């Protein structure tokens, strides 16, 4: 088999707009696993936010991989073992949180198990908690509360302001941190070393395979490094124009079984 790993973003890619894996896409991925191809879920979400899709695809039985935090944490789906993790220094994270207090953003912090916010009714807080199936605690001040080294600092932002806010945050970050947009209303501060492309390379090292043996699917800006690192990078039909430009091929949208459509072509050629 020419391909040994299929890596997929979740929202806008694996999931349709109703946050579901359609039957045709699930069947195509189950058939790929039956043929010995592993699956990797690649998301900006914390690890628990990948469990619903992990279980739907029975990835524990097929030695799948969970890439959370844009590649900041990589976990063996079968054993739960953490294969790679990159976090930011606690003091640097605390300084970022203090700077964000002056900006029109809603920071959402997590320790890999639950979320922490200063306002549980803040913009997109409930959405994020429900989307990941994680509880959320309210604290008086995130910078004062911080007692662990986070992999990322998520923040929700009014889409009309997000580009300007991203530029403002980028200007205040130290060289080893960066800010990326992961949805129309989300920005994330993460270590510069973290991206989904590096995550693919880390997975390949762990599983003793080559990047050329990977097919990757994505739709957003943070998926571009993954599409470029993979042997075949596939942009969804609903992807941003820059993502399509970076991809090797463009498939149908996430609402039209784009993953299944592309795999039927690619695996037939393999």
Secondary structure, DSSP 8 states (H G I E B T S, - for coil): ----EEEE-TBTTTB-TTS---HHHHHHHHHHHHTT-EEEEE-SS-GGGGHHHHHHTTTTTTT-EEEEGGGTEEEETTT--EEEE----HHHHHHHHHHHTTSS-EEEEE-SS-EEES-TTSTTHHHHHHHHT--EEE-S-HHHH--S--SEEEEE--TTTHHHHHHHHHHHS-TTEEEEEEETTEEEEEETT--HHHHHHHHHHHHT--GGGEEEEE-SGGGHHHHHHSSEEEE-TTS-HHHHHHSSEE---TTTTHHHHHHHHHHHH-
